[in-house]
Amino acid sequence: MSEYIDEEMIKEYLDLDIEELYVIIGSELSQNELGLGTDDIKEVLEKGEKWFSEQKPKIRQLVCGSIMIKKYLNSEHTDNRIEIISTIADIIAAHFSIVPIFMLSTLVFKEGLGTLCDGF
């Protein structure tokens, strides 16, 4: 597990709903497109949802094959949410640098690891 865990940041992301996390992704993507952003919240939300949907297969491959995630999924889910999100961040960090990694990991967790990894 990562030596650096920003618990406060993860807790802040956990307090957000899934749509708010999509907006963060959309905002990050908009800022990275030649430095141009957009003020249209619906457009930003849709951009974030679309990007996450497109990345799910890659995230699934990375996350669901992890022994730590399999152990979590086969447990009673009593592990600390911060630790699980940090584990997800460790697994995917090298592959996703365009969005905040703890935010993306929190979104993966909130969307449901069981659903993501079902049938893997």
CYANA upper distance limits for C-alpha pairs under 8 A (distance plus 0.5 A):
  1 MET  CA     83 GLU  CA      8.42
  1 MET  CA     86 SER  CA      7.43
  1 MET  CA     87 THR  CA      6.22
  1 MET  CA     90 ASP  CA      7.18
  2 SER  CA     86 SER  CA      7.23
  2 SER  CA     87 THR  CA      7.72
  2 SER  CA     90 ASP  CA      6.71
  5 ILE  CA     86 SER  CA      7.05
  6 ASP  CA     10 ILE  CA      6.82
  7 GLU  CA     11 LYS  CA      6.54
  7 GLU  CA     82 ILE  CA      7.08
  8 GLU  CA     12 GLU  CA      6.71
  9 MET  CA     13 TYR  CA      6.84
  9 MET  CA    102 PHE  CA      8.09
 10 ILE  CA     14 LEU  CA      6.60
 10 ILE  CA     82 ILE  CA      7.23
 10 ILE  CA     85 ILE  CA      8.30
 10 ILE  CA    102 PHE  CA      6.72
 10 ILE  CA    103 MET  CA      7.58
 10 ILE  CA    106 THR  CA      7.50
 11 LYS  CA     15 ASP  CA      6.83
 11 LYS  CA     82 ILE  CA      8.13
 12 GLU  CA     16 LEU  CA      7.36
 13 TYR  CA     21 LEU  CA      7.96
 13 TYR  CA    102 PHE  CA      8.46
 13 TYR  CA    103 MET  CA      6.53
 13 TYR  CA    106 THR  CA      7.00
 14 LEU  CA    106 THR  CA      7.02
 14 LEU  CA    110 LYS  CA      8.38
 16 LEU  CA     20 GLU  CA      6.43
 16 LEU  CA     21 LEU  CA      7.17
 17 ASP  CA     21 LEU  CA      7.05
 18 ILE  CA     22 TYR  CA      6.82
 18 ILE  CA    107 LEU  CA      7.07
 18 ILE  CA    110 LYS  CA      7.61
 18 ILE  CA    111 GLU  CA      7.97
 19 GLU  CA     23 VAL  CA      6.79
 19 GLU  CA     45 LEU  CA      7.37
 20 GLU  CA     24 ILE  CA      6.96
 20 GLU  CA     45 LEU  CA      8.30
 21 LEU  CA     25 ILE  CA      6.96
 21 LEU  CA    103 MET  CA      7.54
 21 LEU  CA    104 LEU  CA      8.42
 21 LEU  CA    107 LEU  CA      7.05
 22 TYR  CA     26 GLY  CA      6.62
 22 TYR  CA     44 VAL  CA      8.38
 22 TYR  CA     45 LEU  CA      5.95
 22 TYR  CA     46 GLU  CA      8.18
 22 TYR  CA     47 LYS  CA      8.35
 22 TYR  CA     48 GLY  CA      5.00
 22 TYR  CA     49 GLU  CA      6.04
 22 TYR  CA     52 PHE  CA      8.29
 23 VAL  CA     27 SER  CA      6.47
 23 VAL  CA     41 ILE  CA      7.75
 23 VAL  CA     44 VAL  CA      6.10
 23 VAL  CA     45 LEU  CA      4.97
 23 VAL  CA     46 GLU  CA      8.42
 23 VAL  CA     47 LYS  CA      8.46
 23 VAL  CA     48 GLY  CA      6.33
 24 ILE  CA     28 GLU  CA      6.66
 24 ILE  CA     48 GLY  CA      7.75
 25 ILE  CA     29 LEU  CA      6.68
 25 ILE  CA     44 VAL  CA      8.50
 25 ILE  CA     45 LEU  CA      8.45
 25 ILE  CA     47 LYS  CA      8.24
 25 ILE  CA     48 GLY  CA      5.28
 25 ILE  CA     51 TRP  CA      8.42
 25 ILE  CA     99 VAL  CA      6.62
 26 GLY  CA     30 SER  CA      6.55
 26 GLY  CA     44 VAL  CA      5.05
 26 GLY  CA     45 LEU  CA      6.31
 26 GLY  CA     46 GLU  CA      7.80
 26 GLY  CA     47 LYS  CA      5.48
 26 GLY  CA     48 GLY  CA      4.43
 26 GLY  CA     49 GLU  CA      8.17
 26 GLY  CA     51 TRP  CA      8.40
 27 SER  CA     31 GLN  CA      6.66
 27 SER  CA     37 GLY  CA      7.55
 27 SER  CA     38 THR  CA      8.24
 27 SER  CA     44 VAL  CA      6.46
 27 SER  CA     48 GLY  CA      8.14
 28 GLU  CA     32 ASN  CA      6.78
 28 GLU  CA     98 ILE  CA      7.70
 28 GLU  CA     99 VAL  CA      6.55
 29 LEU  CA     33 GLU  CA      6.95
 29 LEU  CA     47 LYS  CA      8.33
 29 LEU  CA     48 GLY  CA      8.18
 29 LEU  CA     98 ILE  CA      7.72
 29 LEU  CA     99 VAL  CA      8.00
 30 SER  CA     35 GLY  CA      7.89
 30 SER  CA     36 LEU  CA      6.59
 30 SER  CA     37 GLY  CA      5.27
 30 SER  CA     38 THR  CA      7.16
 30 SER  CA     44 VAL  CA      8.00
 31 GLN  CA     35 GLY  CA      5.39
 31 GLN  CA     36 LEU  CA      5.83
 31 GLN  CA     37 GLY  CA      5.48
 32 ASN  CA     36 LEU  CA      7.67
 32 ASN  CA     98 ILE  CA      8.39
 33 GLU  CA     37 GLY  CA      8.14
 38 THR  CA     43 GLU  CA      8.38
 38 THR  CA     44 VAL  CA      7.63
 39 ASP  CA     44 VAL  CA      8.30
 40 ASP  CA     44 VAL  CA      6.79
 41 ILE  CA     45 LEU  CA      6.49
 42 LYS  CA     46 GLU  CA      6.62
 43 GLU  CA     47 LYS  CA      6.58
 44 VAL  CA     48 GLY  CA      6.72
 45 LEU  CA     49 GLU  CA      6.69
 46 GLU  CA     50 LYS  CA      6.50
 47 LYS  CA     51 TRP  CA      6.62
 48 GLY  CA     52 PHE  CA      6.64
 49 GLU  CA     53 SER  CA      6.54
 50 LYS  CA     54 GLU  CA      6.65
 51 TRP  CA     55 GLN  CA      6.70
 52 PHE  CA     56 LYS  CA      6.58
 55 GLN  CA     59 ILE  CA      6.66
 56 LYS  CA     60 ARG  CA      6.30
 57 PRO  CA     61 GLN  CA      6.74
 58 LYS  CA     62 LEU  CA      6.80
 59 ILE  CA     63 VAL  CA      6.34
 59 ILE  CA     92 ILE  CA      7.58
 60 ARG  CA     64 CYS  CA      5.92
 60 ARG  CA     65 GLY  CA      8.40
 60 ARG  CA    116 LEU  CA      6.75
 60 ARG  CA    117 CYS  CA      6.97
 61 GLN  CA     65 GLY  CA      6.77
 62 LEU  CA     66 SER  CA      7.57
 62 LEU  CA     91 ILE  CA      7.12
 62 LEU  CA     92 ILE  CA      7.12
 63 VAL  CA     69 ILE  CA      7.31
 63 VAL  CA     88 ILE  CA      7.07
 63 VAL  CA     91 ILE  CA      6.92
 63 VAL  CA     92 ILE  CA      7.78
 64 CYS  CA     69 ILE  CA      6.85
 64 CYS  CA     70 LYS  CA      7.31
 64 CYS  CA    116 LEU  CA      8.13
 64 CYS  CA    117 CYS  CA      5.82
 64 CYS  CA    120 PHE  CA      7.17
 65 GLY  CA     69 ILE  CA      8.01
 65 GLY  CA     70 LYS  CA      7.77
 65 GLY  CA    120 PHE  CA      8.27
 66 SER  CA     70 LYS  CA      6.71
 66 SER  CA     91 ILE  CA      8.38
 67 ILE  CA     71 LYS  CA      6.55
 68 MET  CA     72 TYR  CA      6.74
 68 MET  CA     87 THR  CA      8.14
 69 ILE  CA     73 LEU  CA      6.60
 69 ILE  CA     84 ILE  CA      8.32
 69 ILE  CA     87 THR  CA      8.50
 69 ILE  CA     88 ILE  CA      8.47
 70 LYS  CA     74 ASN  CA      6.63
 71 LYS  CA     75 SER  CA      6.73
 72 TYR  CA     76 GLU  CA      8.17
 72 TYR  CA     77 HIS  CA      6.60
 72 TYR  CA     79 ASP  CA      7.83
 72 TYR  CA     84 ILE  CA      8.47
 73 LEU  CA     77 HIS  CA      7.40
 73 LEU  CA    113 LEU  CA      7.94
 73 LEU  CA    114 GLY  CA      7.09
 79 ASP  CA     83 GLU  CA      7.75
 79 ASP  CA     84 ILE  CA      7.58
 80 ASN  CA     84 ILE  CA      6.97
 81 ARG  CA     85 ILE  CA      6.60
 82 ILE  CA     86 SER  CA      6.53
 83 GLU  CA     87 THR  CA      6.58
 84 ILE  CA     88 ILE  CA      6.76
 84 ILE  CA    109 PHE  CA      8.46
 85 ILE  CA     89 ALA  CA      6.67
 85 ILE  CA    102 PHE  CA      7.68
 85 ILE  CA    105 SER  CA      6.01
 85 ILE  CA    106 THR  CA      6.28
 85 ILE  CA    109 PHE  CA      7.03
 86 SER  CA     90 ASP  CA      6.70
 86 SER  CA    102 PHE  CA      7.65
 86 SER  CA    105 SER  CA      7.85
 87 THR  CA     91 ILE  CA      6.84
 88 ILE  CA     92 ILE  CA      6.79
 88 ILE  CA    105 SER  CA      6.08
 89 ALA  CA     93 ALA  CA      5.95
 89 ALA  CA    101 ILE  CA      6.44
 89 ALA  CA    102 PHE  CA      6.46
 89 ALA  CA    104 LEU  CA      8.28
 89 ALA  CA    105 SER  CA      5.84
 92 ILE  CA     96 PHE  CA      6.91
 92 ILE  CA    101 ILE  CA      8.30
 92 ILE  CA    105 SER  CA      8.48
 93 ALA  CA     97 SER  CA      7.29
 93 ALA  CA    101 ILE  CA      6.60
 96 PHE  CA    101 ILE  CA      7.50
 97 SER  CA    101 ILE  CA      7.53
 99 VAL  CA    103 MET  CA      8.15
 99 VAL  CA    104 LEU  CA      7.46
100 PRO  CA    104 LEU  CA      6.79
101 ILE  CA    105 SER  CA      6.54
102 PHE  CA    106 THR  CA      6.51
103 MET  CA    107 LEU  CA      6.71
104 LEU  CA    108 VAL  CA      6.75
105 SER  CA    109 PHE  CA      6.72
106 THR  CA    110 LYS  CA      6.53
107 LEU  CA    111 GLU  CA      6.45
108 VAL  CA    112 GLY  CA      6.97
108 VAL  CA    113 LEU  CA      7.33
109 PHE  CA    113 LEU  CA      6.27
111 GLU  CA    115 THR  CA      8.14
111 GLU  CA    116 LEU  CA      8.23
112 GLY  CA    116 LEU  CA      6.68
113 LEU  CA    117 CYS  CA      6.34
114 GLY  CA    118 ASP  CA      6.17
